[in-house]
Amino acid sequence: MEPMLRFKADDGSDFPDWEEMTLGDVGSVAMCKRVFKEQTHEVGDVPFFKIGTFGDVPDAYISQSLFDELKSKYAYPKVGTILLSASGTIGRQVEYNGEDAYYQDSNIVWLEHDDTVLDSYLKQFYSVVKWQGLEGSTIKRLYNKTILDTPFYRPSLPEQRKIADLLSAVDDVISAQEAEVAAWEKRKKGVMQKLFSQEVRFKADDGSDLPDWEEKTLGDICMYERQRSEGANFVGTENMLKDFGGVTFDNSNADGSGTLYHPGDTLMSNIRPYLKKAWLADRKGTCSTDVLVFHPTSVEPGYLYWLIASDTFVRYVMSAAKGSKMPRGDKKHIMEMPLLLPNKDEQCKIDDCLSSLNDVIIKAKNELAKWQELKKGLLQQMFV
């Protein structure tokens, strides 16, 4: 009944044993539909509070008196309460920071608990709990009884605080690292826009201007690989990562039958192109017929990849994509994409620049993954 890793009290003594119970033993479930930041709309001098939205369109604005009535009638969480999603992404949590308006429903719930449990500890507990008995065939739902029946091992308050403080400190590092990754991604996108729009141009090694860019189409500089084969390193749409994250091989020796690709080819998932799945191959293998293989013919392989791994290319592909639920790019239309092509020296300089930025991003992502793995390990060792 005890975790593998435990704190000591400040005087070096052991904390009391954890108490075995359920969440229902420490509280009851309260619910609301959604949390909204306070947003008023003035009608004369009378403020109205927004209580619902559909996209950016307001569902309703209510008067101050009705707003006060709702606040008194329905459950209202305290600042610091951990809210849980009861449908959709089951168990997704957010800490309530004091937003003003609530609308009663059962999509968002929280545990109204006694003073033997800290919200900061409960937040970490929710990260490891495995909700049992979820109901619903298509959309799973987390019902109140499931929450209340969930086994809960309660440490003393001082130990709860130590556990929460440590894990919160790790969360802060993870949040900072996520922000760093996002910032570098934004910088890379800005640099790509400036380079491909020629707002920024490289010079030749001797300082002279490089030639003007030439009008081409994608079909002028590459071709689809059509040769089929069987081999290792099979790539399907399911193991290509979105947002140009490359690919992941669960088993790099796994055989598959499909289109042949070689190092230097760029692979792109042609199903739902808006997911931005592309990879510059660094090995030989085969791939699904739902993955397009672009083989460079008169362009540097790295530059071709950056062309395809750009928002401009994705928008162009989606402009003629066919299908509503699972859109696919039109292969003929893709090869007709107009572009301006620099000479090979400038292609290499652009590739080197963007690859260097990408290396920084990969390093930041790897650091983030280490902290996430550390958090995962701590959760496994610090909870029953």
ABEGO torsion letter per residue (X at the ends): XBBABBBBBAAGBBBBBBBBBBAAAABBBBBBABBBBBBBBBBEABBBBBABBBEABBABBBBAAAAAAAAAABBBBBBGBBBBBABEBBGBBBBBAGBABBBBBAABBBBBBBAABBAAAAAAAAAABBBBGBBEAABBBBBAAAAAABBBBBBBAAAAAAAAAAAAAAAAAAAAAAAAAAAAAAAAAAAAAAAAAGABBBBBAAGBBBBBBBBBBAAAABBBBABBBBBBGBBBAAABBBGGAEBBBABAABBBBEBBBBBGBBBBBABGAAAGBBBBBABBBBBBAABBBBBBAABBAAAAAAAAABAAAAAAAAAABBEAABBBBBAAAAAABBBBBBBAAAAAAAAAAAAAAAAAAAAAAAAAAAAAAAAAAAAAAABX
